[in-house]
Amino acid sequence: MPNTYNDMFMKVRRDLKEANIEGFGLEARLLVSAAADKTREEFARDMKLYVNRGFEEKVDALLARRLAGEPLAYIIGSWEFYGIPIEVTRDVLIPRIDTEVLVSQAIAMAKWLPAGSRVLDLCCGSGCVGLAIAKNVPQVKVVLADVSPEAMKVSRANVVLNKLTSRVTCAVVDAKRSPPYSLLGEFDLIVCNPPYIPTEDVAWLDDTVRSFEPILALDGGEDGLDFYRIIVAEWKKILKPDGALLFECGIGQAADVVDILITNDLTRVIRCKDTLGIDRVVVGQFDK
């Protein structure tokens, strides 16, 4: 007798559980739904329908990738971040809940800006940060910028996916160089989740990160602070008067990032904690 969608879900669920994968139930549902190209609602509706052998083989192939350690987001090609859908490929980092602290702080500040104000998401990767800001603050315009042309392809796809083409644009830009003013103009806010893993620590990252996510988006130099130093020193030049820089930082890095901001004449520097009480975001304003 042929299997149903529910049979395939239970099989994948069992195999993921036996492999000690956390969230095996949710992952099984997402994986089988992706194989069927169905939304969660459509999948729940069709659970009792029978599937063909070709579909079973497709599910088995996706399951094999997951059991080999590949992150689920890359397998299904999308992830949810701050309530919006984000397409992901191995050219960009998978959006993480830690980064929602950066988005929340940026949204809180952006809501006070006048219509037409501009926000730059530097080192944007998938564009998840800038797109979440644009989705929640309709009066601002957002530029997504990254040095990787492949990442920018993903960002552009996500702009279209989230129907934000009227307010969000993309630019291939190197954050470690002086900003091209003629291309970008000035901004009220610059938000950035830069590479911040110290070079020596990259080799010790979890294999699901080191083997699948782009090293270019992880390696922050010898002490993990290279991008902060360059961006603060160079990119503050394109902040409007009283504009602000907002950074995500790694565990234990906030104090150093604060020092970098203060050394470069930024004021009203604050730290924002994540849900675990870790200083995750640092904000500074530039009084021209």
Buried (B, 14 or more C-beta within 10 A) or exposed (E): EEBBBBBBBBBBBEBBBEEEBEEBEEBBBBBBBBBBEBEEEEBEEBEEEEBEEEBBEBBBEBBEBBBEEBBBBBBBEBBEBBEBEBBBBBBBBBBEEBBBBBBBBBBEBBEEBEEEBBBBBBBBBBBBBBBBBBBBBEEBBBBBBBBBEEBBBBBBBBBEBBEBEEBBBBBEBBBBEEBEEEEBEBBBBBBBBBBBBBBEBBEEBEEBBBEBBBEBBBBBBEBBBBBBBBBBBBBBEBBBEEBBBBBBBBEEBBEBBBBBBEEBEBEEBBBBEBEEEBBBBBBBBBEE
